[in-house]
């Protein structure tokens, strides 16, 4: 799993029928200090996340392990919305 922040949404009016109805999010990876870095990924939203929220997401074959994405063409999925995280007793993020 990776930490990321939802940067926006992706809209596609024509898509593979197996992913019809999915909300697609543009997610940017976060490091342990809550700094954005790396690239962006388009992820299926399995939990109802919104723009600006910090989320947990998975990529690759792990992305096809949720109920929504099982046996479907998906390479990234948002599977949790983060409320807080801490490192060494120090809170790094709070929703």
FENJOWO-V146020 format. One record per residue. N is the residue number from 1. RES is the residue in one letter. SS is DSSP state (2 for helix, 1 for strand, 0 for the rest). PSI is psi in whole degrees, -180 to 180 (999 if undefined). NEAR is the number of other ideal C-beta (glycine too) atoms within 12 Angstrom. Layout:
BEGIN
n & res & ss & psi & near
N & RES & SS & PSI & NEAR
N & RES & SS & PSI & NEAR
END
This chain:
BEGIN
n & res & ss & psi & near
1 & X & 0 & 150 & 23
2 & X & 1 & 151 & 30
3 & X & 1 & 139 & 32
4 & X & 1 & 166 & 41
5 & X & 1 & 134 & 35
6 & X & 1 & 117 & 35
7 & X & 1 & -23 & 25
8 & X & 1 & -170 & 22
9 & X & 1 & 160 & 21
10 & X & 1 & 128 & 23
11 & X & 0 & 132 & 13
12 & X & 0 & 115 & 15
13 & X & 0 & -21 & 7
14 & X & 0 & 126 & 8
15 & X & 0 & 168 & 19
16 & X & 0 & 133 & 13
17 & X & 2 & -29 & 10
18 & X & 2 & -13 & 16
19 & X & 2 & 14 & 25
20 & X & 0 & 138 & 15
21 & X & 0 & -5 & 14
22 & X & 0 & 140 & 28
23 & X & 0 & 129 & 27
24 & X & 1 & 133 & 29
25 & X & 1 & 146 & 35
26 & X & 1 & 117 & 28
27 & X & 1 & 136 & 41
28 & X & 1 & 131 & 30
29 & X & 1 & 145 & 28
30 & X & 1 & 149 & 28
31 & X & 0 & -179 & 18
32 & X & 0 & -20 & 16
33 & X & 0 & 11 & 14
34 & X & 0 & 31 & 23
35 & X & 0 & 137 & 16
36 & X & 1 & 142 & 19
37 & X & 1 & 170 & 16
38 & X & 1 & -165 & 16
39 & X & 1 & -167 & 15
40 & X & 1 & 156 & 23
41 & X & 1 & 144 & 30
42 & X & 1 & 124 & 31
43 & X & 1 & 142 & 44
44 & X & 1 & 140 & 43
45 & X & 1 & 109 & 36
46 & X & 0 & -3 & 30
47 & X & 0 & 1 & 24
48 & X & 0 & 37 & 16
49 & X & 0 & 159 & 32
50 & X & 0 & 168 & 20
51 & X & 0 & 134 & 19
52 & X & 0 & -16 & 20
53 & X & 0 & 149 & 28
54 & X & 1 & 133 & 32
55 & X & 1 & 163 & 40
56 & X & 1 & 134 & 31
57 & X & 1 & 158 & 41
58 & X & 1 & 152 & 28
59 & X & 1 & 169 & 28
60 & X & 2 & -152 & 17
61 & X & 2 & -26 & 15
62 & X & 2 & -27 & 20
63 & X & 2 & -17 & 31
64 & X & 2 & 23 & 24
65 & X & 2 & 1 & 20
66 & X & 0 & 164 & 26
67 & X & 0 & -39 & 14
68 & X & 0 & -36 & 24
69 & X & 0 & -3 & 30
70 & X & 0 & 127 & 17
71 & X & 0 & 30 & 14
72 & X & 0 & 157 & 23
73 & X & 0 & 92 & 19
74 & X & 0 & 132 & 34
75 & X & 0 & -7 & 20
76 & X & 1 & 141 & 37
77 & X & 1 & 136 & 41
78 & X & 1 & 122 & 42
79 & X & 1 & -3 & 33
80 & X & 1 & 149 & 25
81 & X & 1 & 127 & 27
82 & X & 0 & 131 & 29
83 & X & 0 & -48 & 14
84 & X & 1 & 159 & 14
85 & X & 1 & 149 & 25
86 & X & 1 & 155 & 14
87 & X & 1 & 124 & 14
88 & X & 0 & 36 & 9
89 & X & 0 & -3 & 7
90 & X & 1 & 123 & 13
91 & X & 1 & 124 & 14
92 & X & 1 & -35 & 20
93 & X & 1 & 141 & 24
94 & X & 1 & 132 & 12
95 & X & 0 & 999 & 17
END
